[in-house]
Amino acid sequence: MKVVLRKDTTNLGERDEIKEVKGGYFRNYLMPQRLAEPATPQKIKELEAKRVRREKGREEFLTKAAEELRKTGEQKLVFELPVTEEGHLYEGISASDIQKELHHLGMETIQKEWIQLENPIKRIGEYEVEIKTPEGERGMLKIEIREKNTT
């Protein structure tokens, strides 16, 4: 019997996948748990249309992300923060802080997980941070940390 999974199901598959299962398994487990429904021709068409929309949206997202990644090479983020007398920041600059600053500049597709920063930046100076997408595209971002004038 062909079924459409309504939820991710251990040892069977992920949501919206079409799977072949035994009728008893469907009737006695999957259907009562609301984990699956029969794979009708109409449901299969809906899933295909949904998959096409999702792929198109993903392609648009990746295109925009690649464009923004190219722009990061032209950008230089400047953070002005209070520092100790030794030049240490009171609070380190993390991937989340960098992402927020990029979002303020209109680069909204770049995810914090893409920002390759092993540890937060904790000293004033200039840094180059790599940004790498899951698809393997890479870009570099220049970051400058300056002491904030308290006058």
Secondary structure by P-SEA (a helix, b strand, c coil): cbbbbcccccccccccbbbbbcaaaaacccccccccccccaaaaaaaaaaaaaaaaaaaaaaaaaaaaaaaaaabbbbbbbbbcccccccccccaaaaaaaaaaacccccccccccccccccccccbbbbbbcccbbbbbbbbbbbbcccc
